[in-house]
Amino acid sequence: MTARRAAATIGLVCGLTLVTPAVATAAPVIPDTTTIKLTTKQSDAGPHPTLKWQAVDAAARYLLVVQTPKGDPYWSWQGIDTRVRFGGGPLDAPKNTEGATLTRKMMWFVLAFDDAGDLVASSAKRKLAP
């Protein structure tokens, strides 16, 4: 998959979720991909939870997407880590740090890409509550 096709895949995922409700499922958001296991607890997460998932062997980078309950995009992150603070910044940042804050129930998922930009894995959507 080329970088352009990877971008189209991301657009497809985000586009589909923009017009349909964000519903948690056990299936990966991209069918026929390896499943990424999300490990963050679903409730009592606080305003800036650390979103965590298991690494994928072939992954060179990850894209994390957080959506409102209606499926609208709220916050996203891209990088090489498998742990990210909701809203960005260092994992040990103070609770009152600026940036996106988890103030209501949301949904999140992760996509994994290899060095060539090919999609290699995706997680299921998962609920997240403050």
N, CA, C and O atoms as CSV, one atom per row, in Angstrom:
chain,resi,resn,atom,element,x,y,z
A,1,MET,N,N,0.845,-1.168,0.000
A,1,MET,CA,C,0.000,0.000,0.000
A,1,MET,C,C,0.895,1.238,0.000
A,1,MET,O,O,1.839,1.329,0.786
A,2,THR,N,N,0.603,2.157,-0.857
A,2,THR,CA,C,1.368,3.397,-0.932
A,2,THR,C,C,0.916,4.347,0.167
A,2,THR,O,O,-0.111,4.130,0.810
A,3,ALA,N,N,1.699,5.408,0.375
A,3,ALA,CA,C,1.320,6.412,1.372
A,3,ALA,C,C,-0.023,7.035,1.003
A,3,ALA,O,O,-0.833,7.336,1.880
A,4,ARG,N,N,-0.259,7.228,-0.292
A,4,ARG,CA,C,-1.530,7.799,-0.744
A,4,ARG,C,C,-2.688,6.858,-0.407
A,4,ARG,O,O,-3.746,7.294,0.046
A,5,ARG,N,N,-2.472,5.567,-0.635
A,5,ARG,CA,C,-3.522,4.594,-0.337
A,5,ARG,C,C,-3.740,4.495,1.168
A,5,ARG,O,O,-4.873,4.343,1.626
A,6,ALA,N,N,-2.653,4.580,1.939
A,6,ALA,CA,C,-2.788,4.576,3.396
A,6,ALA,C,C,-3.609,5.777,3.847
A,6,ALA,O,O,-4.473,5.646,4.714
A,7,ALA,N,N,-3.348,6.944,3.268
A,7,ALA,CA,C,-4.118,8.140,3.602
A,7,ALA,C,C,-5.578,7.958,3.223
A,7,ALA,O,O,-6.469,8.395,3.952
A,8,ALA,N,N,-5.830,7.317,2.087
A,8,ALA,CA,C,-7.204,7.051,1.674
A,8,ALA,C,C,-7.880,6.093,2.650
A,8,ALA,O,O,-9.063,6.240,2.958
A,9,THR,N,N,-7.126,5.116,3.132
A,9,THR,CA,C,-7.672,4.178,4.115
A,9,THR,C,C,-8.059,4.922,5.382
A,9,THR,O,O,-9.135,4.697,5.934
A,10,ILE,N,N,-7.183,5.809,5.843
A,10,ILE,CA,C,-7.486,6.598,7.032
A,10,ILE,C,C,-8.726,7.442,6.782
A,10,ILE,O,O,-9.613,7.518,7.632
A,11,GLY,N,N,-8.789,8.068,5.629
A,11,GLY,CA,C,-9.956,8.868,5.279
A,11,GLY,C,C,-11.216,8.042,5.235
A,11,GLY,O,O,-12.276,8.497,5.665
A,12,LEU,N,N,-11.116,6.829,4.718
A,12,LEU,CA,C,-12.259,5.937,4.651
A,12,LEU,C,C,-12.731,5.587,6.048
A,12,LEU,O,O,-13.927,5.633,6.335
A,13,VAL,N,N,-11.799,5.238,6.916
A,13,VAL,CA,C,-12.167,4.896,8.288
A,13,VAL,C,C,-12.821,6.092,8.957
A,13,VAL,O,O,-13.903,5.968,9.532
A,14,CYS,N,N,-12.185,7.229,8.888
A,14,CYS,CA,C,-12.728,8.418,9.538
A,14,CYS,C,C,-14.015,8.869,8.858
A,14,CYS,O,O,-14.950,9.310,9.526
A,15,GLY,N,N,-14.066,8.764,7.553
A,15,GLY,CA,C,-15.272,9.150,6.821
A,15,GLY,C,C,-16.455,8.278,7.175
A,15,GLY,O,O,-17.566,8.778,7.353
A,16,LEU,N,N,-16.232,6.988,7.279
A,16,LEU,CA,C,-17.327,6.088,7.636
A,16,LEU,C,C,-17.829,6.386,9.039
A,16,LEU,O,O,-19.032,6.343,9.298
A,17,THR,N,N,-16.909,6.686,9.939
A,17,THR,CA,C,-17.324,6.930,11.301
A,17,THR,C,C,-17.968,8.301,11.454
A,17,THR,O,O,-18.645,8.552,12.451
A,18,LEU,N,N,-17.774,9.184,10.498
A,18,LEU,CA,C,-18.418,10.487,10.563
A,18,LEU,C,C,-19.912,10.375,10.271
A,18,LEU,O,O,-20.699,11.174,10.779
A,19,VAL,N,N,-20.307,9.408,9.472
A,19,VAL,CA,C,-21.704,9.302,9.089
A,19,VAL,C,C,-22.438,8.188,9.815
A,19,VAL,O,O,-23.652,8.063,9.659
A,20,THR,N,N,-21.748,7.379,10.600
A,20,THR,CA,C,-22.397,6.329,11.375
A,20,THR,C,C,-22.022,6.500,12.832
A,20,THR,O,O,-20.951,7.024,13.136
A,21,PRO,N,N,-22.887,6.064,13.744
A,21,PRO,CA,C,-22.548,6.186,15.165
A,21,PRO,C,C,-21.297,5.385,15.501
A,21,PRO,O,O,-21.017,4.354,14.889
A,22,ALA,N,N,-20.560,5.873,16.471
A,22,ALA,CA,C,-19.361,5.169,16.917
A,22,ALA,C,C,-19.800,4.067,17.873
A,22,ALA,O,O,-20.101,4.336,19.036
A,23,VAL,N,N,-19.838,2.850,17.399
A,23,VAL,CA,C,-20.290,1.722,18.196
A,23,VAL,C,C,-19.113,0.808,18.475
A,23,VAL,O,O,-18.374,0.437,17.563
A,24,ALA,N,N,-18.942,0.447,19.732
A,24,ALA,CA,C,-17.850,-0.455,20.097
A,24,ALA,C,C,-18.165,-1.849,19.578
A,24,ALA,O,O,-19.283,-2.341,19.729
A,25,THR,N,N,-17.179,-2.475,18.972
A,25,THR,CA,C,-17.324,-3.835,18.481
A,25,THR,C,C,-16.058,-4.604,18.819
A,25,THR,O,O,-15.035,-4.010,19.161
A,26,ALA,N,N,-16.127,-5.915,18.724
A,26,ALA,CA,C,-14.948,-6.733,18.967
A,26,ALA,C,C,-14.121,-6.888,17.705
A,26,ALA,O,O,-12.957,-7.281,17.778
A,27,ALA,N,N,-14.696,-6.591,16.552
A,27,ALA,CA,C,-13.992,-6.741,15.279
A,27,ALA,C,C,-13.120,-5.519,15.008
A,27,ALA,O,O,-13.462,-4.409,15.416
A,28,PRO,N,N,-11.987,-5.718,14.318
A,28,PRO,CA,C,-11.157,-4.559,13.975
A,28,PRO,C,C,-11.912,-3.589,13.067
A,28,PRO,O,O,-12.788,-4.000,12.306
A,29,VAL,N,N,-11.571,-2.298,13.150
A,29,VAL,CA,C,-12.257,-1.296,12.331
A,29,VAL,C,C,-11.989,-1.487,10.852
A,29,VAL,O,O,-12.811,-1.087,10.027
A,30,ILE,N,N,-10.864,-2.087,10.489
A,30,ILE,CA,C,-10.565,-2.429,9.100
A,30,ILE,C,C,-10.608,-3.955,8.994
A,30,ILE,O,O,-9.728,-4.630,9.530
A,31,PRO,N,N,-11.608,-4.506,8.318
A,31,PRO,CA,C,-11.712,-5.966,8.216
A,31,PRO,C,C,-10.459,-6.581,7.589
A,31,PRO,O,O,-9.739,-5.933,6.830
A,32,ASP,N,N,-10.225,-7.836,7.926
A,32,ASP,CA,C,-9.113,-8.611,7.368
A,32,ASP,C,C,-7.740,-8.043,7.708
A,32,ASP,O,O,-6.796,-8.186,6.931
A,33,THR,N,N,-7.629,-7.403,8.865
A,33,THR,CA,C,-6.321,-6.965,9.358
A,33,THR,C,C,-6.067,-7.644,10.701
A,33,THR,O,O,-6.998,-8.091,11.371
A,34,THR,N,N,-4.815,-7.711,11.076
A,34,THR,CA,C,-4.459,-8.198,12.402
A,34,THR,C,C,-5.105,-7.285,13.435
A,34,THR,O,O,-5.167,-6.071,13.237
A,35,THR,N,N,-5.582,-7.853,14.524
A,35,THR,CA,C,-6.254,-7.067,15.558
A,35,THR,C,C,-5.253,-6.540,16.579
A,35,THR,O,O,-4.449,-7.295,17.125
A,36,ILE,N,N,-5.311,-5.246,16.826
A,36,ILE,CA,C,-4.513,-4.605,17.864
A,36,ILE,C,C,-5.324,-4.654,19.154
A,36,ILE,O,O,-6.489,-4.255,19.170
A,37,LYS,N,N,-4.717,-5.139,20.233
A,37,LYS,CA,C,-5.409,-5.213,21.517
A,37,LYS,C,C,-5.215,-3.918,22.291
A,37,LYS,O,O,-4.087,-3.537,22.602
A,38,LEU,N,N,-6.327,-3.239,22.604
A,38,LEU,CA,C,-6.301,-2.030,23.420
A,38,LEU,C,C,-6.331,-2.446,24.881
A,38,LEU,O,O,-7.097,-3.336,25.249
A,39,THR,N,N,-5.504,-1.813,25.733
A,39,THR,CA,C,-5.386,-2.259,27.122
A,39,THR,C,C,-5.790,-1.211,28.160
A,39,THR,O,O,-5.704,-1.482,29.358
A,40,THR,N,N,-6.220,-0.040,27.741
A,40,THR,CA,C,-6.657,0.995,28.683
A,40,THR,C,C,-8.036,0.644,29.226
A,40,THR,O,O,-8.896,0.163,28.489
A,41,LYS,N,N,-8.245,0.890,30.530
A,41,LYS,CA,C,-9.568,0.623,31.106
A,41,LYS,C,C,-10.597,1.550,30.464
A,41,LYS,O,O,-10.268,2.643,30.004
A,42,GLN,N,N,-11.844,1.093,30.441
A,42,GLN,CA,C,-12.891,1.810,29.716
A,42,GLN,C,C,-13.599,2.892,30.526
A,42,GLN,O,O,-14.229,3.773,29.940
A,43,SER,N,N,-13.515,2.852,31.860
A,43,SER,CA,C,-14.211,3.844,32.668
A,43,SER,C,C,-13.308,4.338,33.793
A,43,SER,O,O,-12.270,3.745,34.087
A,44,ASP,N,N,-13.730,5.442,34.418
A,44,ASP,CA,C,-12.941,6.077,35.488
A,44,ASP,C,C,-11.518,6.377,35.033
A,44,ASP,O,O,-10.561,6.194,35.786
A,45,ALA,N,N,-11.392,6.837,33.797
A,45,ALA,CA,C,-10.077,7.074,33.202
A,45,ALA,C,C,-9.495,8.433,33.568
A,45,ALA,O,O,-8.283,8.624,33.469
A,46,GLY,N,N,-10.327,9.379,33.986
A,46,GLY,CA,C,-9.846,10.720,34.299
A,46,GLY,C,C,-9.775,11.591,33.057
A,46,GLY,O,O,-10.094,11.129,31.962
A,47,PRO,N,N,-9.358,12.862,33.210
A,47,PRO,CA,C,-9.357,13.803,32.092
A,47,PRO,C,C,-8.245,13.582,31.063
A,47,PRO,O,O,-8.392,13.965,29.902
A,48,HIS,N,N,-7.136,12.969,31.481
A,48,HIS,CA,C,-6.004,12.732,30.578
A,48,HIS,C,C,-5.476,11.305,30.749
A,48,HIS,O,O,-4.338,11.112,31.176
A,49,PRO,N,N,-6.299,10.306,30.418
A,49,PRO,CA,C,-5.823,8.928,30.603
A,49,PRO,C,C,-4.685,8.602,29.646
A,49,PRO,O,O,-4.533,9.229,28.598
A,50,THR,N,N,-3.899,7.620,30.024
A,50,THR,CA,C,-2.877,7.096,29.127
A,50,THR,C,C,-3.535,5.997,28.301
A,50,THR,O,O,-3.968,4.978,28.839
A,51,LEU,N,N,-3.606,6.213,26.992
A,51,LEU,CA,C,-4.187,5.230,26.078
A,51,LEU,C,C,-3.082,4.258,25.689
A,51,LEU,O,O,-2.027,4.667,25.205
A,52,LYS,N,N,-3.332,2.961,25.905
A,52,LYS,CA,C,-2.298,1.942,25.695
A,52,LYS,C,C,-2.830,0.814,24.824
A,52,LYS,O,O,-4.021,0.499,24.827
A,53,TRP,N,N,-1.900,0.214,24.074
A,53,TRP,CA,C,-2.237,-0.938,23.249
A,53,TRP,C,C,-1.002,-1.808,23.087
A,53,TRP,O,O,0.122,-1.372,23.336
A,54,GLN,N,N,-1.236,-3.064,22.659
A,54,GLN,CA,C,-0.119,-3.974,22.446
A,54,GLN,C,C,0.550,-3.676,21.111
A,54,GLN,O,O,-0.119,-3.374,20.123
A,55,ALA,N,N,1.868,-3.764,21.091
A,55,ALA,CA,C,2.653,-3.502,19.881
A,55,ALA,C,C,2.350,-4.547,18.805
A,55,ALA,O,O,1.992,-5.687,19.103
A,56,VAL,N,N,2.501,-4.131,17.560
A,56,VAL,CA,C,2.365,-5.014,16.401
A,56,VAL,C,C,3.753,-5.157,15.795
A,56,VAL,O,O,4.404,-4.152,15.507
A,57,ASP,N,N,4.222,-6.394,15.593
A,57,ASP,CA,C,5.588,-6.638,15.107
A,57,ASP,C,C,5.931,-5.852,13.847
A,57,ASP,O,O,7.021,-5.287,13.762
A,58,ALA,N,N,5.044,-5.798,12.878
A,58,ALA,CA,C,5.343,-5.153,11.597
A,58,ALA,C,C,5.133,-3.641,11.615
A,58,ALA,O,O,5.418,-2.973,10.621
A,59,ALA,N,N,4.646,-3.096,12.708
A,59,ALA,CA,C,4.288,-1.674,12.753
A,59,ALA,C,C,5.501,-0.761,12.889
A,59,ALA,O,O,6.383,-0.989,13.717
A,60,ALA,N,N,5.524,0.275,12.059
A,60,ALA,CA,C,6.541,1.322,12.152
A,60,ALA,C,C,5.957,2.582,12.794
A,60,ALA,O,O,6.687,3.404,13.347
A,61,ARG,N,N,4.625,2.722,12.712
A,61,ARG,CA,C,3.955,3.865,13.332
A,61,ARG,C,C,2.485,3.519,13.550
A,61,ARG,O,O,1.948,2.582,12.959
A,62,TYR,N,N,1.864,4.295,14.406
A,62,TYR,CA,C,0.465,4.087,14.757
A,62,TYR,C,C,-0.321,5.378,14.575
A,62,TYR,O,O,0.228,6.475,14.682
A,63,LEU,N,N,-1.600,5.233,14.301
A,63,LEU,CA,C,-2.537,6.351,14.268
A,63,LEU,C,C,-3.635,6.030,15.269
A,63,LEU,O,O,-4.310,5.008,15.154
A,64,LEU,N,N,-3.812,6.909,16.256
A,64,LEU,CA,C,-4.852,6.765,17.265
A,64,LEU,C,C,-5.928,7.797,16.970
A,64,LEU,O,O,-5.615,8.962,16.726
A,65,VAL,N,N,-7.182,7.390,16.988
A,65,VAL,CA,C,-8.306,8.288,16.716
A,65,VAL,C,C,-9.298,8.189,17.867
A,65,VAL,O,O,-9.694,7.094,18.267
A,66,VAL,N,N,-9.698,9.355,18.401
A,66,VAL,CA,C,-10.729,9.434,19.431
A,66,VAL,C,C,-11.928,10.133,18.805
A,66,VAL,O,O,-11.794,11.155,18.131
A,67,GLN,N,N,-13.118,9.551,19.048
A,67,GLN,CA,C,-14.344,10.091,18.462
A,67,GLN,C,C,-15.390,10.355,19.539
A,67,GLN,O,O,-15.377,9.745,20.608
A,68,THR,N,N,-16.300,11.286,19.225
A,68,THR,CA,C,-17.454,11.520,20.082
A,68,THR,C,C,-18.400,10.328,19.945
A,68,THR,O,O,-18.232,9.506,19.044
A,69,PRO,N,N,-19.389,10.227,20.831
A,69,PRO,CA,C,-20.350,9.129,20.704
A,69,PRO,C,C,-21.096,9.108,19.365
A,69,PRO,O,O,-21.561,8.053,18.933
A,70,LYS,N,N,-21.212,10.257,18.713
A,70,LYS,CA,C,-21.876,10.312,17.405
A,70,LYS,C,C,-20.945,9.933,16.259
A,70,LYS,O,O,-21.385,9.834,15.114
A,71,GLY,N,N,-19.656,9.718,16.554
A,71,GLY,CA,C,-18.705,9.342,15.518
A,71,GLY,C,C,-17.917,10.497,14.937
A,71,GLY,O,O,-17.153,10.310,13.990
A,72,ASP,N,N,-18.091,11.697,15.491
A,72,ASP,CA,C,-17.322,12.850,15.014
A,72,ASP,C,C,-15.902,12.779,15.569
A,72,ASP,O,O,-15.712,12.368,16.713
A,73,PRO,N,N,-14.901,13.173,14.775
A,73,PRO,CA,C,-13.528,13.161,15.284
A,73,PRO,C,C,-13.375,14.177,16.414
A,73,PRO,O,O,-13.909,15.283,16.339
A,74,TYR,N,N,-12.639,13.793,17.465
A,74,TYR,CA,C,-12.398,14.688,18.596
A,74,TYR,C,C,-10.910,14.985,18.765
A,74,TYR,O,O,-10.519,16.140,18.930
A,75,TRP,N,N,-10.076,13.932,18.722
A,75,TRP,CA,C,-8.637,14.107,18.900
A,75,TRP,C,C,-7.938,12.933,18.240
A,75,TRP,O,O,-8.465,11.820,18.224
A,76,SER,N,N,-6.748,13.177,17.694
A,76,SER,CA,C,-5.970,12.079,17.110
A,76,SER,C,C,-4.496,12.295,17.398
A,76,SER,O,O,-4.065,13.387,17.766
A,77,TRP,N,N,-3.742,11.231,17.222
A,77,TRP,CA,C,-2.303,11.239,17.469
A,77,TRP,C,C,-1.665,10.266,16.498
A,77,TRP,O,O,-2.281,9.272,16.113
A,78,GLN,N,N,-0.426,10.549,16.099
A,78,GLN,CA,C,0.326,9.659,15.225
A,78,GLN,C,C,1.768,9.585,15.718
A,78,GLN,O,O,2.369,10.610,16.039
A,79,GLY,N,N,2.327,8.367,15.780
A,79,GLY,CA,C,3.707,8.223,16.227
A,79,GLY,C,C,4.096,6.773,16.381
A,79,GLY,O,O,3.408,5.871,15.902
A,80,ILE,N,N,5.231,6.557,17.068
A,80,ILE,CA,C,5.782,5.206,17.183
A,80,ILE,C,C,5.487,4.539,18.529
A,80,ILE,O,O,5.665,3.328,18.660
A,81,ASP,N,N,5.046,5.293,19.517
A,81,ASP,CA,C,4.810,4.750,20.855
A,81,ASP,C,C,3.533,3.914,20.903
A,81,ASP,O,O,2.680,4.015,20.021
A,82,THR,N,N,3.412,3.091,21.941
A,82,THR,CA,C,2.198,2.309,22.172
A,82,THR,C,C,1.494,2.774,23.452
A,82,THR,O,O,0.626,2.084,23.987
A,83,ARG,N,N,1.883,3.942,23.920
A,83,ARG,CA,C,1.264,4.595,25.081
A,83,ARG,C,C,1.228,6.089,24.802
A,83,ARG,O,O,2.257,6.691,24.495
A,84,VAL,N,N,0.051,6.690,24.906
A,84,VAL,CA,C,-0.095,8.105,24.612
A,84,VAL,C,C,-1.030,8.744,25.636
A,84,VAL,O,O,-2.060,8.171,25.993
A,85,ARG,N,N,-0.669,9.908,26.094
A,85,ARG,CA,C,-1.520,10.657,27.021
A,85,ARG,C,C,-2.635,11.322,26.218
A,85,ARG,O,O,-2.367,12.008,25.231
A,86,PHE,N,N,-3.873,11.123,26.634
A,86,PHE,CA,C,-5.014,11.762,25.978
A,86,PHE,C,C,-4.809,13.274,25.995
A,86,PHE,O,O,-4.643,13.865,27.062
A,87,GLY,N,N,-4.820,13.891,24.840
A,87,GLY,CA,C,-4.589,15.321,24.725
A,87,GLY,C,C,-3.152,15.679,24.393
A,87,GLY,O,O,-2.850,16.841,24.120
A,88,GLY,N,N,-2.253,14.688,24.412
A,88,GLY,CA,C,-0.854,14.920,24.074
A,88,GLY,C,C,-0.017,15.313,25.274
A,88,GLY,O,O,-0.513,15.425,26.395
A,89,GLY,N,N,1.249,15.515,25.016
A,89,GLY,CA,C,2.169,15.905,26.071
A,89,GLY,C,C,2.775,14.711,26.776
A,89,GLY,O,O,2.444,13.567,26.465
A,90,PRO,N,N,3.666,14.971,27.729
A,90,PRO,CA,C,4.338,13.891,28.456
A,90,PRO,C,C,3.347,13.057,29.266
A,90,PRO,O,O,2.324,13.567,29.723
A,91,LEU,N,N,3.656,11.783,29.437
A,91,LEU,CA,C,2.778,10.893,30.188
A,91,LEU,C,C,2.590,11.345,31.624
A,91,LEU,O,O,1.544,11.081,32.219
A,92,ASP,N,N,3.587,12.026,32.200
A,92,ASP,CA,C,3.507,12.462,33.595
A,92,ASP,C,C,3.111,13.937,33.749
A,92,ASP,O,O,3.363,14.543,34.790
A,93,ALA,N,N,2.488,14.513,32.705
A,93,ALA,CA,C,2.084,15.925,32.759
A,93,ALA,C,C,1.012,16.130,33.835
A,93,ALA,O,O,0.234,15.214,34.103
A,94,PRO,N,N,0.957,17.321,34.458
A,94,PRO,CA,C,-0.067,17.605,35.475
A,94,PRO,C,C,-1.479,17.503,34.887
A,94,PRO,O,O,-1.680,17.682,33.685
A,95,LYS,N,N,-2.440,17.216,35.749
A,95,LYS,CA,C,-3.832,17.033,35.305
A,95,LYS,C,C,-4.412,18.275,34.643
A,95,LYS,O,O,-5.279,18.145,33.779
A,96,ASN,N,N,-3.974,19.461,35.007
A,96,ASN,CA,C,-4.536,20.697,34.469
A,96,ASN,C,C,-3.814,21.189,33.221
A,96,ASN,O,O,-3.969,22.349,32.841
A,97,THR,N,N,-3.034,20.333,32.579
A,97,THR,CA,C,-2.301,20.702,31.378
A,97,THR,C,C,-3.269,20.987,30.229
A,97,THR,O,O,-4.317,20.351,30.117
A,98,GLU,N,N,-2.912,21.939,29.388
A,98,GLU,CA,C,-3.749,22.276,28.232
A,98,GLU,C,C,-3.819,21.111,27.253
A,98,GLU,O,O,-3.019,20.177,27.311
A,99,GLY,N,N,-4.783,21.188,26.365
A,99,GLY,CA,C,-4.966,20.157,25.344
A,99,GLY,C,C,-6.326,19.509,25.477
A,99,GLY,O,O,-7.094,19.837,26.381
A,100,ALA,N,N,-6.623,18.590,24.579
A,100,ALA,CA,C,-7.897,17.884,24.609
A,100,ALA,C,C,-8.063,17.185,25.955
A,100,ALA,O,O,-7.113,16.622,26.501
A,101,THR,N,N,-9.272,17.232,26.474
A,101,THR,CA,C,-9.577,16.640,27.768
A,101,THR,C,C,-10.762,15.697,27.622
A,101,THR,O,O,-11.713,15.992,26.899
A,102,LEU,N,N,-10.701,14.581,28.301
A,102,LEU,CA,C,-11.797,13.624,28.302
A,102,LEU,C,C,-12.818,14.084,29.344
A,102,LEU,O,O,-12.605,13.913,30.544
A,103,THR,N,N,-13.926,14.668,28.882
A,103,THR,CA,C,-14.955,15.178,29.794
A,103,THR,C,C,-16.266,14.409,29.666
A,103,THR,O,O,-17.181,14.603,30.466
A,104,ARG,N,N,-16.361,13.540,28.665
A,104,ARG,CA,C,-17.559,12.723,28.470
A,104,ARG,C,C,-17.160,11.426,27.792
A,104,ARG,O,O,-16.006,11.265,27.396
A,105,LYS,N,N,-18.079,10.519,27.656
A,105,LYS,CA,C,-17.789,9.241,27.016
A,105,LYS,C,C,-17.345,9.467,25.574
A,105,LYS,O,O,-17.902,10.302,24.861
A,106,MET,N,N,-16.343,8.716,25.163
A,106,MET,CA,C,-15.817,8.771,23.801
A,106,MET,C,C,-15.576,7.337,23.318
A,106,MET,O,O,-15.767,6.377,24.065
A,107,MET,N,N,-15.154,7.211,22.060
A,107,MET,CA,C,-14.744,5.947,21.468
A,107,MET,C,C,-13.338,6.166,20.921
A,107,MET,O,O,-12.991,7.283,20.537
A,108,TRP,N,N,-12.520,5.105,20.882
A,108,TRP,CA,C,-11.189,5.242,20.307
A,108,TRP,C,C,-10.778,3.959,19.622
A,108,TRP,O,O,-11.281,2.877,19.924
A,109,PHE,N,N,-9.841,4.105,18.681
A,109,PHE,CA,C,-9.265,2.961,17.984
A,109,PHE,C,C,-7.875,3.317,17.492
A,109,PHE,O,O,-7.500,4.489,17.460
A,110,VAL,N,N,-7.107,2.292,17.107
A,110,VAL,CA,C,-5.727,2.474,16.658
A,110,VAL,C,C,-5.529,1.721,15.346
A,110,VAL,O,O,-6.033,0.611,15.173
A,111,LEU,N,N,-4.790,2.337,14.427
A,111,LEU,CA,C,-4.357,1.702,13.180
A,111,LEU,C,C,-2.838,1.595,13.206
A,111,LEU,O,O,-2.169,2.463,13.766
A,112,ALA,N,N,-2.283,0.540,12.608
A,112,ALA,CA,C,-0.826,0.353,12.550
A,112,ALA,C,C,-0.384,0.295,11.096
A,112,ALA,O,O,-1.043,-0.325,10.262
A,113,PHE,N,N,0.742,0.949,10.797
A,113,PHE,CA,C,1.290,1.006,9.444
A,113,PHE,C,C,2.741,0.542,9.465
A,113,PHE,O,O,3.454,0.758,10.445
A,114,ASP,N,N,3.175,-0.097,8.383
A,114,ASP,CA,C,4.572,-0.532,8.284
A,114,ASP,C,C,5.426,0.578,7.690
A,114,ASP,O,O,4.926,1.673,7.433
A,115,ASP,N,N,6.719,0.306,7.469
A,115,ASP,CA,C,7.654,1.313,6.940
A,115,ASP,C,C,7.239,1.856,5.578
A,115,ASP,O,O,7.542,3.005,5.253
A,116,ALA,N,N,6.551,1.047,4.778
A,116,ALA,CA,C,6.122,1.467,3.444
A,116,ALA,C,C,4.811,2.246,3.475
A,116,ALA,O,O,4.355,2.732,2.440
A,117,GLY,N,N,4.201,2.367,4.652
A,117,GLY,CA,C,2.923,3.068,4.763
A,117,GLY,C,C,1.721,2.163,4.575
A,117,GLY,O,O,0.586,2.635,4.500
A,118,ASP,N,N,1.970,0.853,4.498
A,118,ASP,CA,C,0.875,-0.102,4.349
A,118,ASP,C,C,0.198,-0.325,5.687
A,118,ASP,O,O,0.864,-0.426,6.717
A,119,LEU,N,N,-1.118,-0.404,5.675
A,119,LEU,CA,C,-1.882,-0.722,6.862
A,119,LEU,C,C,-1.654,-2.186,7.207
A,119,LEU,O,O,-1.867,-3.055,6.362
A,120,VAL,N,N,-1.223,-2.477,8.435
A,120,VAL,CA,C,-0.925,-3.860,8.820
A,120,VAL,C,C,-1.824,-4.372,9.944
A,120,VAL,O,O,-1.916,-5.582,10.148
A,121,ALA,N,N,-2.490,-3.476,10.677
A,121,ALA,CA,C,-3.338,-3.918,11.775
A,121,ALA,C,C,-4.276,-2.792,12.183
A,121,ALA,O,O,-4.021,-1.617,11.916
A,122,SER,N,N,-5.376,-3.180,12.841
A,122,SER,CA,C,-6.312,-2.193,13.392
A,122,SER,C,C,-6.963,-2.769,14.628
A,122,SER,O,O,-7.107,-3.985,14.761
A,123,SER,N,N,-7.350,-1.898,15.520
A,123,SER,CA,C,-8.049,-2.343,16.717
A,123,SER,C,C,-9.548,-2.276,16.469
A,123,SER,O,O,-10.008,-1.740,15.461
A,124,ALA,N,N,-10.282,-2.824,17.396
A,124,ALA,CA,C,-11.734,-2.587,17.445
A,124,ALA,C,C,-11.936,-1.211,18.062
A,124,ALA,O,O,-11.009,-0.650,18.646
A,125,LYS,N,N,-13.144,-0.664,17.934
A,125,LYS,CA,C,-13.476,0.563,18.653
A,125,LYS,C,C,-13.721,0.197,20.095
A,125,LYS,O,O,-14.264,-0.862,20.410
A,126,ARG,N,N,-13.305,1.101,20.967
A,126,ARG,CA,C,-13.478,0.829,22.394
A,126,ARG,C,C,-13.999,2.080,23.102
A,126,ARG,O,O,-13.614,3.200,22.766
A,127,LYS,N,N,-14.859,1.881,24.063
A,127,LYS,CA,C,-15.400,2.986,24.848
A,127,LYS,C,C,-14.335,3.514,25.810
A,127,LYS,O,O,-13.439,2.788,26.240
A,128,LEU,N,N,-14.467,4.800,26.130
A,128,LEU,CA,C,-13.571,5.459,27.070
A,128,LEU,C,C,-14.386,6.520,27.815
A,128,LEU,O,O,-15.009,7.376,27.188
A,129,ALA,N,N,-14.383,6.465,29.140
A,129,ALA,CA,C,-15.151,7.419,29.936
A,129,ALA,C,C,-14.261,8.006,31.032
A,129,ALA,O,O,-13.396,7.325,31.582
A,130,PRO,N,N,-14.498,9.309,31.342
A,130,PRO,CA,C,-13.684,9.973,32.370
A,130,PRO,C,C,-13.882,9.395,33.760
A,130,PRO,O,O,-13.260,9.859,34.715
